[in-house]
Amino acid sequence: MFIIIGNFSVINPSRAYMSIFQWNLFHRSPQKLAALAMVAGVPESAISISREATGVNLFLHIKKPF
């Protein structure tokens, strides 16, 4: 079983446009997203990161149970 969490990547060409409308999002690199999971107690061996074709959306996959 996996838990999957989405996050916007720092590679987001629409970032400036989104801020005009005060859509303030947390943009993270794959490394920062993995580090966030590890701070929450997830072992590194249970973590993988994927992205969709444009690279704008990252997906943190946490394998359960760990």
PDB file of N, CA, C and O in Angstrom:
ATOM      1  N   MET A   1       0.846  -1.167   0.000  1.00  0.00           N
ATOM      2  CA  MET A   1       0.000   0.000   0.000  1.00  0.00           C
ATOM      3  C   MET A   1       0.898   1.238   0.000  1.00  0.00           C
ATOM      4  O   MET A   1       1.965   1.247   0.614  1.00  0.00           O
ATOM      5  N   PHE A   2       0.447   2.281  -0.699  1.00  0.00           N
ATOM      6  CA  PHE A   2       1.167   3.541  -0.747  1.00  0.00           C
ATOM      7  C   PHE A   2       0.284   4.683  -0.274  1.00  0.00           C
ATOM      8  O   PHE A   2      -0.933   4.668  -0.455  1.00  0.00           O
ATOM      9  N   ILE A   3       0.911   5.653   0.324  1.00  0.00           N
ATOM     10  CA  ILE A   3       0.293   6.952   0.563  1.00  0.00           C
ATOM     11  C   ILE A   3       0.930   7.864  -0.470  1.00  0.00           C
ATOM     12  O   ILE A   3       2.155   7.891  -0.589  1.00  0.00           O
ATOM     13  N   ILE A   4       0.139   8.605  -1.214  1.00  0.00           N
ATOM     14  CA  ILE A   4       0.671   9.496  -2.237  1.00  0.00           C
ATOM     15  C   ILE A   4       0.254  10.929  -1.912  1.00  0.00           C
ATOM     16  O   ILE A   4      -0.927  11.216  -1.712  1.00  0.00           O
ATOM     17  N   ILE A   5       1.243  11.821  -1.863  1.00  0.00           N
ATOM     18  CA  ILE A   5       1.018  13.228  -1.542  1.00  0.00           C
ATOM     19  C   ILE A   5       1.562  14.067  -2.687  1.00  0.00           C
ATOM     20  O   ILE A   5       2.711  13.893  -3.094  1.00  0.00           O
ATOM     21  N   GLY A   6       0.749  14.971  -3.205  1.00  0.00           N
ATOM     22  CA  GLY A   6       1.174  15.836  -4.301  1.00  0.00           C
ATOM     23  C   GLY A   6       1.700  17.169  -3.799  1.00  0.00           C
ATOM     24  O   GLY A   6       1.295  17.658  -2.744  1.00  0.00           O
ATOM     25  N   ASN A   7       2.608  17.746  -4.572  1.00  0.00           N
ATOM     26  CA  ASN A   7       3.178  19.046  -4.238  1.00  0.00           C
ATOM     27  C   ASN A   7       3.666  19.701  -5.536  1.00  0.00           C
ATOM     28  O   ASN A   7       4.080  19.011  -6.468  1.00  0.00           O
ATOM     29  N   PHE A   8       3.614  21.017  -5.587  1.00  0.00           N
ATOM     30  CA  PHE A   8       4.146  21.727  -6.749  1.00  0.00           C
ATOM     31  C   PHE A   8       5.664  21.762  -6.674  1.00  0.00           C
ATOM     32  O   PHE A   8       6.244  21.947  -5.604  1.00  0.00           O
ATOM     33  N   SER A   9       6.292  21.584  -7.817  1.00  0.00           N
ATOM     34  CA  SER A   9       7.736  21.623  -7.926  1.00  0.00           C
ATOM     35  C   SER A   9       8.226  23.061  -8.023  1.00  0.00           C
ATOM     36  O   SER A   9       7.466  23.967  -8.362  1.00  0.00           O
ATOM     37  N   VAL A  10       9.500  23.256  -7.723  1.00  0.00           N
ATOM     38  CA  VAL A  10      10.108  24.572  -7.924  1.00  0.00           C
ATOM     39  C   VAL A  10      10.182  24.900  -9.419  1.00  0.00           C
ATOM     40  O   VAL A  10      10.358  26.058  -9.799  1.00  0.00           O
ATOM     41  N   ILE A  11      10.048  23.876 -10.255  1.00  0.00           N
ATOM     42  CA  ILE A  11      10.003  24.066 -11.709  1.00  0.00           C
ATOM     43  C   ILE A  11       8.544  24.265 -12.094  1.00  0.00           C
ATOM     44  O   ILE A  11       7.873  23.319 -12.507  1.00  0.00           O
ATOM     45  N   ASN A  12       8.057  25.480 -11.961  1.00  0.00           N
ATOM     46  CA  ASN A  12       6.656  25.799 -12.255  1.00  0.00           C
ATOM     47  C   ASN A  12       6.620  27.098 -13.053  1.00  0.00           C
ATOM     48  O   ASN A  12       6.727  28.180 -12.476  1.00  0.00           O
ATOM     49  N   PRO A  13       6.470  27.004 -14.371  1.00  0.00           N
ATOM     50  CA  PRO A  13       6.472  28.209 -15.193  1.00  0.00           C
ATOM     51  C   PRO A  13       5.285  29.134 -14.928  1.00  0.00           C
ATOM     52  O   PRO A  13       5.306  30.289 -15.354  1.00  0.00           O
ATOM     53  N   SER A  14       4.266  28.661 -14.247  1.00  0.00           N
ATOM     54  CA  SER A  14       3.084  29.479 -13.942  1.00  0.00           C
ATOM     55  C   SER A  14       3.156  30.125 -12.559  1.00  0.00           C
ATOM     56  O   SER A  14       2.200  30.766 -12.124  1.00  0.00           O
ATOM     57  N   ARG A  15       4.261  29.963 -11.881  1.00  0.00           N
ATOM     58  CA  ARG A  15       4.384  30.433 -10.503  1.00  0.00           C
ATOM     59  C   ARG A  15       4.092  31.933 -10.362  1.00  0.00           C
ATOM     60  O   ARG A  15       3.332  32.326  -9.477  1.00  0.00           O
ATOM     61  N   ALA A  16       4.679  32.767 -11.212  1.00  0.00           N
ATOM     62  CA  ALA A  16       4.457  34.215 -11.123  1.00  0.00           C
ATOM     63  C   ALA A  16       2.994  34.555 -11.415  1.00  0.00           C
ATOM     64  O   ALA A  16       2.402  35.400 -10.744  1.00  0.00           O
ATOM     65  N   TYR A  17       2.424  33.902 -12.407  1.00  0.00           N
ATOM     66  CA  TYR A  17       1.021  34.125 -12.766  1.00  0.00           C
ATOM     67  C   TYR A  17       0.105  33.759 -11.601  1.00  0.00           C
ATOM     68  O   TYR A  17      -0.847  34.480 -11.300  1.00  0.00           O
ATOM     69  N   MET A  18       0.395  32.645 -10.953  1.00  0.00           N
ATOM     70  CA  MET A  18      -0.430  32.186  -9.834  1.00  0.00           C
ATOM     71  C   MET A  18      -0.364  33.171  -8.666  1.00  0.00           C
ATOM     72  O   MET A  18      -1.354  33.360  -7.959  1.00  0.00           O
ATOM     73  N   SER A  19       0.789  33.794  -8.464  1.00  0.00           N
ATOM     74  CA  SER A  19       0.927  34.728  -7.347  1.00  0.00           C
ATOM     75  C   SER A  19       0.120  36.010  -7.572  1.00  0.00           C
ATOM     76  O   SER A  19      -0.269  36.670  -6.609  1.00  0.00           O
ATOM     77  N   ILE A  20      -0.133  36.365  -8.829  1.00  0.00           N
ATOM     78  CA  ILE A  20      -0.974  37.532  -9.124  1.00  0.00           C
ATOM     79  C   ILE A  20      -2.354  37.358  -8.490  1.00  0.00           C
ATOM     80  O   ILE A  20      -2.955  38.317  -8.003  1.00  0.00           O
ATOM     81  N   PHE A  21      -2.840  36.130  -8.506  1.00  0.00           N
ATOM     82  CA  PHE A  21      -4.161  35.827  -7.951  1.00  0.00           C
ATOM     83  C   PHE A  21      -4.079  35.363  -6.499  1.00  0.00           C
ATOM     84  O   PHE A  21      -5.027  34.793  -5.959  1.00  0.00           O
ATOM     85  N   GLN A  22      -2.940  35.617  -5.884  1.00  0.00           N
ATOM     86  CA  GLN A  22      -2.689  35.279  -4.484  1.00  0.00           C
ATOM     87  C   GLN A  22      -2.904  33.793  -4.192  1.00  0.00           C
ATOM     88  O   GLN A  22      -3.384  33.414  -3.123  1.00  0.00           O
ATOM     89  N   TRP A  23      -2.540  32.969  -5.164  1.00  0.00           N
ATOM     90  CA  TRP A  23      -2.566  31.534  -4.970  1.00  0.00           C
ATOM     91  C   TRP A  23      -1.179  31.151  -4.479  1.00  0.00           C
ATOM     92  O   TRP A  23      -0.310  30.745  -5.251  1.00  0.00           O
ATOM     93  N   ASN A  24      -1.000  31.293  -3.178  1.00  0.00           N
ATOM     94  CA  ASN A  24       0.305  31.078  -2.568  1.00  0.00           C
ATOM     95  C   ASN A  24       0.477  29.610  -2.223  1.00  0.00           C
ATOM     96  O   ASN A  24      -0.200  29.081  -1.341  1.00  0.00           O
ATOM     97  N   LEU A  25       1.386  28.963  -2.925  1.00  0.00           N
ATOM     98  CA  LEU A  25       1.627  27.539  -2.748  1.00  0.00           C
ATOM     99  C   LEU A  25       3.036  27.311  -2.229  1.00  0.00           C
ATOM    100  O   LEU A  25       3.917  28.156  -2.387  1.00  0.00           O
ATOM    101  N   PHE A  26       3.231  26.173  -1.617  1.00  0.00           N
ATOM    102  CA  PHE A  26       4.568  25.757  -1.229  1.00  0.00           C
ATOM    103  C   PHE A  26       5.162  24.995  -2.404  1.00  0.00           C
ATOM    104  O   PHE A  26       4.650  23.942  -2.784  1.00  0.00           O
ATOM    105  N   HIS A  27       6.220  25.509  -2.971  1.00  0.00           N
ATOM    106  CA  HIS A  27       6.929  24.838  -4.053  1.00  0.00           C
ATOM    107  C   HIS A  27       8.152  24.163  -3.438  1.00  0.00           C
ATOM    108  O   HIS A  27       8.920  24.793  -2.711  1.00  0.00           O
ATOM    109  N   ARG A  28       8.324  22.874  -3.736  1.00  0.00           N
ATOM    110  CA  ARG A  28       9.431  22.118  -3.153  1.00  0.00           C
ATOM    111  C   ARG A  28      10.184  21.351  -4.226  1.00  0.00           C
ATOM    112  O   ARG A  28       9.619  20.976  -5.254  1.00  0.00           O
ATOM    113  N   SER A  29      11.439  21.129  -3.978  1.00  0.00           N
ATOM    114  CA  SER A  29      12.241  20.243  -4.823  1.00  0.00           C
ATOM    115  C   SER A  29      11.955  18.805  -4.382  1.00  0.00           C
ATOM    116  O   SER A  29      11.415  18.589  -3.297  1.00  0.00           O
ATOM    117  N   PRO A  30      12.310  17.833  -5.204  1.00  0.00           N
ATOM    118  CA  PRO A  30      12.134  16.438  -4.767  1.00  0.00           C
ATOM    119  C   PRO A  30      12.881  16.150  -3.455  1.00  0.00           C
ATOM    120  O   PRO A  30      12.394  15.402  -2.608  1.00  0.00           O
ATOM    121  N   GLN A  31      14.063  16.750  -3.299  1.00  0.00           N
ATOM    122  CA  GLN A  31      14.845  16.532  -2.085  1.00  0.00           C
ATOM    123  C   GLN A  31      14.136  17.113  -0.857  1.00  0.00           C
ATOM    124  O   GLN A  31      14.110  16.482   0.200  1.00  0.00           O
ATOM    125  N   LYS A  32      13.566  18.303  -0.994  1.00  0.00           N
ATOM    126  CA  LYS A  32      12.854  18.933   0.130  1.00  0.00           C
ATOM    127  C   LYS A  32      11.594  18.141   0.487  1.00  0.00           C
ATOM    128  O   LYS A  32      11.245  18.012   1.660  1.00  0.00           O
ATOM    129  N   LEU A  33      10.916  17.612  -0.534  1.00  0.00           N
ATOM    130  CA  LEU A  33       9.702  16.824  -0.288  1.00  0.00           C
ATOM    131  C   LEU A  33      10.050  15.540   0.475  1.00  0.00           C
ATOM    132  O   LEU A  33       9.347  15.160   1.411  1.00  0.00           O
ATOM    133  N   ALA A  34      11.125  14.886   0.074  1.00  0.00           N
ATOM    134  CA  ALA A  34      11.562  13.677   0.784  1.00  0.00           C
ATOM    135  C   ALA A  34      11.997  14.020   2.209  1.00  0.00           C
ATOM    136  O   ALA A  34      11.697  13.280   3.146  1.00  0.00           O
ATOM    137  N   ALA A  35      12.697  15.131   2.372  1.00  0.00           N
ATOM    138  CA  ALA A  35      13.146  15.542   3.708  1.00  0.00           C
ATOM    139  C   ALA A  35      11.963  15.823   4.627  1.00  0.00           C
ATOM    140  O   ALA A  35      12.019  15.525   5.820  1.00  0.00           O
ATOM    141  N   LEU A  36      10.901  16.393   4.082  1.00  0.00           N
ATOM    142  CA  LEU A  36       9.700  16.661   4.866  1.00  0.00           C
ATOM    143  C   LEU A  36       9.106  15.359   5.404  1.00  0.00           C
ATOM    144  O   LEU A  36       8.683  15.294   6.558  1.00  0.00           O
ATOM    145  N   ALA A  37       9.078  14.325   4.564  1.00  0.00           N
ATOM    146  CA  ALA A  37       8.565  13.025   5.006  1.00  0.00           C
ATOM    147  C   ALA A  37       9.460  12.428   6.086  1.00  0.00           C
ATOM    148  O   ALA A  37       8.962  11.849   7.052  1.00  0.00           O
ATOM    149  N   MET A  38      10.769  12.563   5.932  1.00  0.00           N
ATOM    150  CA  MET A  38      11.688  12.000   6.928  1.00  0.00           C
ATOM    151  C   MET A  38      11.572  12.716   8.270  1.00  0.00           C
ATOM    152  O   MET A  38      11.699  12.084   9.319  1.00  0.00           O
ATOM    153  N   VAL A  39      11.334  14.021   8.247  1.00  0.00           N
ATOM    154  CA  VAL A  39      11.114  14.761   9.500  1.00  0.00           C
ATOM    155  C   VAL A  39       9.853  14.237  10.198  1.00  0.00           C
ATOM    156  O   VAL A  39       9.759  14.262  11.425  1.00  0.00           O
ATOM    157  N   ALA A  40       8.889  13.765   9.405  1.00  0.00           N
ATOM    158  CA  ALA A  40       7.651  13.219   9.972  1.00  0.00           C
ATOM    159  C   ALA A  40       7.820  11.777  10.434  1.00  0.00           C
ATOM    160  O   ALA A  40       6.864  11.165  10.910  1.00  0.00           O
ATOM    161  N   GLY A  41       9.035  11.224  10.298  1.00  0.00           N
ATOM    162  CA  GLY A  41       9.303   9.888  10.810  1.00  0.00           C
ATOM    163  C   GLY A  41       9.279   8.778   9.781  1.00  0.00           C
ATOM    164  O   GLY A  41       9.354   7.605  10.145  1.00  0.00           O
ATOM    165  N   VAL A  42       9.176   9.114   8.515  1.00  0.00           N
ATOM    166  CA  VAL A  42       9.166   8.091   7.463  1.00  0.00           C
ATOM    167  C   VAL A  42      10.611   7.736   7.122  1.00  0.00           C
ATOM    168  O   VAL A  42      11.409   8.630   6.840  1.00  0.00           O
ATOM    169  N   PRO A  43      10.963   6.450   7.141  1.00  0.00           N
ATOM    170  CA  PRO A  43      12.334   6.075   6.783  1.00  0.00           C
ATOM    171  C   PRO A  43      12.597   6.315   5.292  1.00  0.00           C
ATOM    172  O   PRO A  43      11.704   6.160   4.458  1.00  0.00           O
ATOM    173  N   GLU A  44      13.825   6.691   4.977  1.00  0.00           N
ATOM    174  CA  GLU A  44      14.185   6.991   3.592  1.00  0.00           C
ATOM    175  C   GLU A  44      13.890   5.818   2.653  1.00  0.00           C
ATOM    176  O   GLU A  44      13.547   6.026   1.489  1.00  0.00           O
ATOM    177  N   SER A  45      14.022   4.597   3.152  1.00  0.00           N
ATOM    178  CA  SER A  45      13.787   3.407   2.324  1.00  0.00           C
ATOM    179  C   SER A  45      12.323   3.261   1.902  1.00  0.00           C
ATOM    180  O   SER A  45      12.031   2.519   0.964  1.00  0.00           O
ATOM    181  N   ALA A  46      11.406   3.947   2.568  1.00  0.00           N
ATOM    182  CA  ALA A  46       9.974   3.864   2.250  1.00  0.00           C
ATOM    183  C   ALA A  46       9.524   5.006   1.342  1.00  0.00           C
ATOM    184  O   ALA A  46       8.337   5.110   1.032  1.00  0.00           O
ATOM    185  N   ILE A  47      10.456   5.869   0.909  1.00  0.00           N
ATOM    186  CA  ILE A  47      10.118   7.074   0.155  1.00  0.00           C
ATOM    187  C   ILE A  47      10.561   6.959  -1.293  1.00  0.00           C
ATOM    188  O   ILE A  47      11.673   6.519  -1.582  1.00  0.00           O
ATOM    189  N   SER A  48       9.675   7.363  -2.201  1.00  0.00           N
ATOM    190  CA  SER A  48      10.067   7.577  -3.593  1.00  0.00           C
ATOM    191  C   SER A  48       9.309   8.803  -4.098  1.00  0.00           C
ATOM    192  O   SER A  48       8.228   9.126  -3.608  1.00  0.00           O
ATOM    193  N   ILE A  49       9.888   9.469  -5.075  1.00  0.00           N
ATOM    194  CA  ILE A  49       9.295  10.679  -5.636  1.00  0.00           C
ATOM    195  C   ILE A  49       9.120  10.456  -7.135  1.00  0.00           C
ATOM    196  O   ILE A  49      10.024   9.967  -7.811  1.00  0.00           O
ATOM    197  N   SER A  50       7.950  10.820  -7.641  1.00  0.00           N
ATOM    198  CA  SER A  50       7.726  10.795  -9.089  1.00  0.00           C
ATOM    199  C   SER A  50       7.208  12.171  -9.495  1.00  0.00           C
ATOM    200  O   SER A  50       6.910  13.012  -8.647  1.00  0.00           O
ATOM    201  N   ARG A  51       7.109  12.384 -10.788  1.00  0.00           N
ATOM    202  CA  ARG A  51       6.587  13.648 -11.302  1.00  0.00           C
ATOM    203  C   ARG A  51       5.801  13.359 -12.561  1.00  0.00           C
ATOM    204  O   ARG A  51       6.020  12.346 -13.226  1.00  0.00           O
ATOM    205  N   GLU A  52       4.871  14.267 -12.890  1.00  0.00           N
ATOM    206  CA  GLU A  52       4.140  14.098 -14.138  1.00  0.00           C
ATOM    207  C   GLU A  52       4.997  14.649 -15.271  1.00  0.00           C
ATOM    208  O   GLU A  52       6.073  15.193 -15.025  1.00  0.00           O
ATOM    209  N   ALA A  53       4.533  14.514 -16.494  1.00  0.00           N
ATOM    210  CA  ALA A  53       5.345  14.791 -17.683  1.00  0.00           C
ATOM    211  C   ALA A  53       5.955  16.194 -17.721  1.00  0.00           C
ATOM    212  O   ALA A  53       7.086  16.344 -18.181  1.00  0.00           O
ATOM    213  N   THR A  54       5.250  17.215 -17.258  1.00  0.00           N
ATOM    214  CA  THR A  54       5.783  18.577 -17.312  1.00  0.00           C
ATOM    215  C   THR A  54       6.772  18.863 -16.192  1.00  0.00           C
ATOM    216  O   THR A  54       7.538  19.822 -16.278  1.00  0.00           O
ATOM    217  N   GLY A  55       6.768  18.051 -15.152  1.00  0.00           N
ATOM    218  CA  GLY A  55       7.655  18.254 -14.014  1.00  0.00           C
ATOM    219  C   GLY A  55       7.139  19.252 -13.001  1.00  0.00           C
ATOM    220  O   GLY A  55       7.804  19.516 -12.000  1.00  0.00           O
ATOM    221  N   VAL A  56       5.959  19.816 -13.243  1.00  0.00           N
ATOM    222  CA  VAL A  56       5.402  20.829 -12.332  1.00  0.00           C
ATOM    223  C   VAL A  56       4.858  20.190 -11.062  1.00  0.00           C
ATOM    224  O   VAL A  56       4.968  20.770  -9.982  1.00  0.00           O
ATOM    225  N   ASN A  57       4.281  19.021 -11.176  1.00  0.00           N
ATOM    226  CA  ASN A  57       3.681  18.347 -10.017  1.00  0.00           C
ATOM    227  C   ASN A  57       4.548  17.173  -9.589  1.00  0.00           C
ATOM    228  O   ASN A  57       4.877  16.292 -10.383  1.00  0.00           O
ATOM    229  N   LEU A  58       4.905  17.187  -8.320  1.00  0.00           N
ATOM    230  CA  LEU A  58       5.660  16.094  -7.726  1.00  0.00           C
ATOM    231  C   LEU A  58       4.715  15.220  -6.914  1.00  0.00           C
ATOM    232  O   LEU A  58       3.690  15.683  -6.413  1.00  0.00           O
ATOM    233  N   PHE A  59       5.079  13.947  -6.795  1.00  0.00           N
ATOM    234  CA  PHE A  59       4.281  13.015  -6.008  1.00  0.00           C
ATOM    235  C   PHE A  59       5.196  12.244  -5.072  1.00  0.00           C
ATOM    236  O   PHE A  59       6.096  11.524  -5.503  1.00  0.00           O
ATOM    237  N   LEU A  60       4.944  12.411  -3.794  1.00  0.00           N
ATOM    238  CA  LEU A  60       5.665  11.696  -2.763  1.00  0.00           C
ATOM    239  C   LEU A  60       4.932  10.382  -2.512  1.00  0.00           C
ATOM    240  O   LEU A  60       3.762  10.382  -2.128  1.00  0.00           O
ATOM    241  N   HIS A  61       5.618   9.266  -2.727  1.00  0.00           N
ATOM    242  CA  HIS A  61       5.054   7.950  -2.486  1.00  0.00           C
ATOM    243  C   HIS A  61       5.691   7.404  -1.216  1.00  0.00           C
ATOM    244  O   HIS A  61       6.914   7.313  -1.111  1.00  0.00           O
ATOM    245  N   ILE A  62       4.858   7.046  -0.263  1.00  0.00           N
ATOM    246  CA  ILE A  62       5.332   6.461   0.986  1.00  0.00           C
ATOM    247  C   ILE A  62       4.795   5.038   1.052  1.00  0.00           C
ATOM    248  O   ILE A  62       3.584   4.822   1.098  1.00  0.00           O
ATOM    249  N   LYS A  63       5.706   4.074   1.055  1.00  0.00           N
ATOM    250  CA  LYS A  63       5.297   2.665   1.101  1.00  0.00           C
ATOM    251  C   LYS A  63       4.954   2.296   2.530  1.00  0.00           C
ATOM    252  O   LYS A  63       5.757   2.481   3.444  1.00  0.00           O
ATOM    253  N   LYS A  64       3.755   1.772   2.710  1.00  0.00           N
ATOM    254  CA  LYS A  64       3.296   1.324   4.029  1.00  0.00           C
ATOM    255  C   LYS A  64       3.151  -0.191   4.011  1.00  0.00           C
ATOM    256  O   LYS A  64       2.840  -0.729   2.948  1.00  0.00           O
ATOM    257  N   PRO A  65       3.345  -0.897   5.066  1.00  0.00           N
ATOM    258  CA  PRO A  65       3.855  -0.395   6.334  1.00  0.00           C
ATOM    259  C   PRO A  65       5.376  -0.263   6.269  1.00  0.00           C
ATOM    260  O   PRO A  65       6.048  -0.947   5.497  1.00  0.00           O
ATOM    261  N   PHE A  66       5.883   0.614   7.082  1.00  0.00           N
ATOM    262  CA  PHE A  66       7.344   0.757   7.172  1.00  0.00           C
ATOM    263  C   PHE A  66       7.784   0.517   8.597  1.00  0.00           C
ATOM    264  O   PHE A  66       8.976   0.589   8.895  1.00  0.00           O
TER     265      PHE A  66
END
